[in-house]
Amino acid sequence: MDKATWTTHNVDQTARALLERDSRVYIHQSGSTPCLSAIRHAHGVWLEDVSGHRYMDFHGNSCHHLGYGHPRLIAAVKRQLDELPFTPRRFTDEPAVVLAERLAALWPGAPGKVLLTTGGSDAVEVALKLARAATGRYKTLSFLDSYHGSGFGAISVGGRDQDRSPRLGPLLPGALHVPPFYRRPADDTTIPVDAESWAKASLEAIEQAFARERDIAAVIAEPIRSTPHIPAAWFWPRIRALCDEHGTALIFDEIATGLGKTGRLFVSEHLDVVPDITVLGKSLGGGVLPIAAVIANPAFDVAPQLRLGHYTHEKNPVTSRAALATLQVIEEEELVKHAAHAGARALARLQDMASRQPLVRGVRGRGLLMAVELTRACAESVMFRALDKGLSLSATEGRHLTLSPPLVIAEHEMGQALDILEHALDEEKADSG
Ligand SMILES: Cc1ncc(COP(=O)(O)O)c(C=O)c1O
């Protein structure tokens, strides 16, 4: 199914009118505007659009760990709005201090030191600045086709075509790229090379870069790629050792994958590696407010004379309260453990589906971050079929479907979603013969 067919089935007059106004007033950009439909209600794992269609959200921009509208989060934010709605710079406030203390203590390299920003892209800028300030160097090493946000720093270290173009002029100097530990869409998909071999090739490229350039400030990467791609267990310890040997900072971008999605609070807890800097965002604001965080080894607190992340909402009590309430709900409702167990059960069901479904080449996952790899590049069509039946997931890299449900998902909801996926795959196979 393509977008036009889906639109004909699903976008009624009310939605169309809003989409047209949206498209007239917003500056168009890849992946954002024009939009598919308009949402009027979100609750738990469900989205409802203005035409009355309901979708289980297995995408959620990775912001919906708590599901939508978690009552404890909403109540905490409302209370905070009444108590203290804003704190101008030069002052601090209790929610911002308690949040930073909490993040600093939870971080695997605890105790860390913290800066808060309004969004993930800003947090990546801060992390890159910290690495430059601490090392006195400017070069970075990152993965081709990675995504770290929309700022100039982030698109310099990120490598996707939609994000960077000669039209934007020069980006940051010294941004070096190497192949990641997984197969990219541009790589030949007909060659059956296992994950171990991709990781070895990536390590080799990184070793060569370190041998060639002796002054790399930082390696920045998603430790588990959010689509997801999961590295071999030996991969990150080797990179950590190289960084230590060369005085290079290791920055883990856990903006999309952190806070329990993979079945551990921090992704680095799976990897036997402590980074120098971790960047969190997205779900930190509970799917309600924008807030991101940079947590760093105190050795990176070396530039008090610089405005490293002098952002207006740096110590906003309301966004801080949302983040604190989010952390509290994750802890008290044991959502990390739930993500690990629910993810393992879902992956077993996907593996069973793969054994029966000729369109599926394989499945992979960690916690509630899962992917289905298809035998041909029809992921977008399957995505629209699933959307048509009430499941929103993402299609990436032509052949991959990413499933990223909220941490609060109930077993019956997961079952319902996987039934829809199976139905969409069956339909795709039947239609394509
Ligand atoms: C891995 C990763 N890093 C950084 C960002 C940027 O975060 P934001 O959109 O909040 O600026 C994103 C957003 O999708 C992301 O997925």
PDBQT file of the ligand as one rigid body, heavy atoms in Angstrom, charges set to zero:
ROOT
HETATM    1  C1  LIG A 501      19.536   9.511  18.321  1.00  0.00    +0.000 C 
HETATM    2  C2  LIG A 501      18.997  10.899  18.305  1.00  0.00    +0.000 A 
HETATM    3  N1  LIG A 501      19.798  11.909  18.674  1.00  0.00    +0.000 NA
HETATM    4  C3  LIG A 501      19.362  13.182  18.684  1.00  0.00    +0.000 A 
HETATM    5  C4  LIG A 501      18.069  13.494  18.306  1.00  0.00    +0.000 A 
HETATM    6  C5  LIG A 501      17.609  14.937  18.315  1.00  0.00    +0.000 C 
HETATM    7  O1  LIG A 501      16.686  15.159  19.312  1.00  0.00    +0.000 OA
HETATM    8  P1  LIG A 501      15.624  16.386  19.165  1.00  0.00    +0.000 P 
HETATM    9  O2  LIG A 501      14.722  16.024  18.026  1.00  0.00    +0.000 OA
HETATM   10  O3  LIG A 501      14.943  16.424  20.492  1.00  0.00    +0.000 OA
HETATM   11  O4  LIG A 501      16.410  17.613  18.902  1.00  0.00    +0.000 OA
HETATM   12  C6  LIG A 501      17.211  12.480  17.895  1.00  0.00    +0.000 A 
HETATM   13  C7  LIG A 501      15.840  12.781  17.450  1.00  0.00    +0.000 C 
HETATM   14  O5  LIG A 501      15.186  12.052  16.744  1.00  0.00    +0.000 OA
HETATM   15  C8  LIG A 501      17.684  11.139  17.889  1.00  0.00    +0.000 A 
HETATM   16  O6  LIG A 501      16.902  10.123  17.509  1.00  0.00    +0.000 OA
ENDROOT
TORSDOF 0
